Amino acid sequence: MLNVQILAKKVARMLAREGVAPLCRRALAQLRQQRQADAFDLEHGTETGGLEPLWKLDIDSPNARYGERYEATTAQELHAVLEFLNVPVRDYSFIDLGCGKGRTLIVAARFGFGRVVGVEFARELADTASANLARQALGNTAVLHADAAAYEFPPGGKVVYMYNPFSEEVLARVLENLREHGDGSLYIVYKSPRCAPLLDGCGFLKRHAHAPGAPHIEIWQGIAVNARLAAEKTA
Ligand SMILES: C[S@@+](CC[C@H](N)C(=O)[O-])C[C@H]1O[C@@H](n2cnc3c(N)ncnc32)[C@H](O)[C@@H]1O
């Protein structure tokens, strides 16, 4: 479905935020990337490459205007972060908010996570992600066609992944949903973290060290409840 209203709003927001030159550069990068064959897809027989602007897609959510276009994380950088985190993956969930065509889900499932969930609000992308996972025959993986703002997180250890999927309006709601899960077993892995100040200021997350090999990705960890209470007392 062509949603010209969404396109017009996004262009206006980007022009106001970035100006004309960066907008033209993004359009050129998009054309270039769409012409390149994707090495991950050639190797795995999947369809995860390319750039997909949201205005072309079927999205039934008022949050469409806050969303960012689809572009995949590279398997190498995600792998570098997961190695670095060194959590007991069998006991952990990996959740990608705005999973697009599901490349991160394949990487995380192959890495050994006990449970892998992708949440994606664009119907075409969620369908492609499900088809990609089915082709890989990976267990314990699911794609939810849903808005990340409404997602209820499962209990237990989790790595929540985001590649700059949406702006503050949606991220604030995600953080509220995560607040009760904010203990030491929660990690937020955020690529191109445009809304990092929101995580820094939410009161239940602290910055974690950088993973070597993934310079564009920042990591936060939940603050253990006891440490949080102590910090609140001294504040
Ligand atoms: C930059 S792409 C990242 C794709 C994938 N996470 C990766 O790293 O390969 C951002 C994705 O977030 C999705 N998205 C944006 N807002 C969303 C929302 N509110 N709920 C669910 N998905 C959303 C977009 O449709 C897009 O597929």
The ligand as an SDF file (V2000), in Angstrom:
LIG
                    3D

 27 29  0  0  0  0  0  0  0  0999 V2000
   16.5570   -0.1170   10.4860 C   0  0  0  0  0  0  0  0  0  0  0  0
   15.3840   -1.4390   10.3610 S   0  0  0  0  0  0  0  0  0  0  0  0
   16.1910   -2.6810   11.3380 C   0  0  0  0  0  0  0  0  0  0  0  0
   15.8860   -4.1200   10.9040 C   0  0  0  0  0  0  0  0  0  0  0  0
   16.4810   -5.2100   11.7830 C   0  0  0  0  0  0  0  0  0  0  0  0
   16.2740   -4.9380   13.1800 N   0  0  0  0  0  0  0  0  0  0  0  0
   17.9580   -5.3530   11.5490 C   0  0  0  0  0  0  0  0  0  0  0  0
   18.7160   -4.8170   12.3520 O   0  0  0  0  0  0  0  0  0  0  0  0
   18.3750   -6.0230   10.6010 O   0  0  0  0  0  0  0  0  0  0  0  0
   14.0490   -0.8250   11.4080 C   0  0  0  0  0  0  0  0  0  0  0  0
   12.7920   -1.6890   11.3690 C   0  0  0  0  0  0  0  0  0  0  0  0
   11.9160   -1.3010   12.4180 O   0  0  0  0  0  0  0  0  0  0  0  0
   10.5680   -1.4670   11.9780 C   0  0  0  0  0  0  0  0  0  0  0  0
    9.7240   -0.6430   12.8480 N   0  0  0  0  0  0  0  0  0  0  0  0
    9.6990    0.7030   12.9670 C   0  0  0  0  0  0  0  0  0  0  0  0
    8.7960    1.1020   13.9020 N   0  0  0  0  0  0  0  0  0  0  0  0
    8.2310   -0.0300   14.3970 C   0  0  0  0  0  0  0  0  0  0  0  0
    7.2390   -0.2730   15.4020 C   0  0  0  0  0  0  0  0  0  0  0  0
    6.6590    0.7250   16.0810 N   0  0  0  0  0  0  0  0  0  0  0  0
    6.8970   -1.5630   15.6590 N   0  0  0  0  0  0  0  0  0  0  0  0
    7.4860   -2.5800   14.9850 C   0  0  0  0  0  0  0  0  0  0  0  0
    8.4080   -2.4110   14.0060 N   0  0  0  0  0  0  0  0  0  0  0  0
    8.7940   -1.1450   13.7270 C   0  0  0  0  0  0  0  0  0  0  0  0
   10.6420   -1.0010   10.5240 C   0  0  0  0  0  0  0  0  0  0  0  0
    9.5480   -1.4620    9.7790 O   0  0  0  0  0  0  0  0  0  0  0  0
   11.9880   -1.5980   10.0820 C   0  0  0  0  0  0  0  0  0  0  0  0
   11.8050   -2.8880    9.5650 O   0  0  0  0  0  0  0  0  0  0  0  0
  1  2  1  0
  2  3  1  0
  2 10  1  0
  3  4  1  0
  4  5  1  0
  5  6  1  0
  5  7  1  0
  7  8  2  0
  7  9  1  0
 10 11  1  0
 11 12  1  0
 11 26  1  0
 12 13  1  0
 13 14  1  0
 13 24  1  0
 14 15  1  0
 14 23  1  0
 15 16  2  0
 16 17  1  0
 17 18  1  0
 17 23  2  0
 18 19  1  0
 18 20  2  0
 20 21  1  0
 21 22  2  0
 22 23  1  0
 24 25  1  0
 24 26  1  0
 26 27  1  0
M  CHG  2   2   1   9  -1
M  END
$$$$
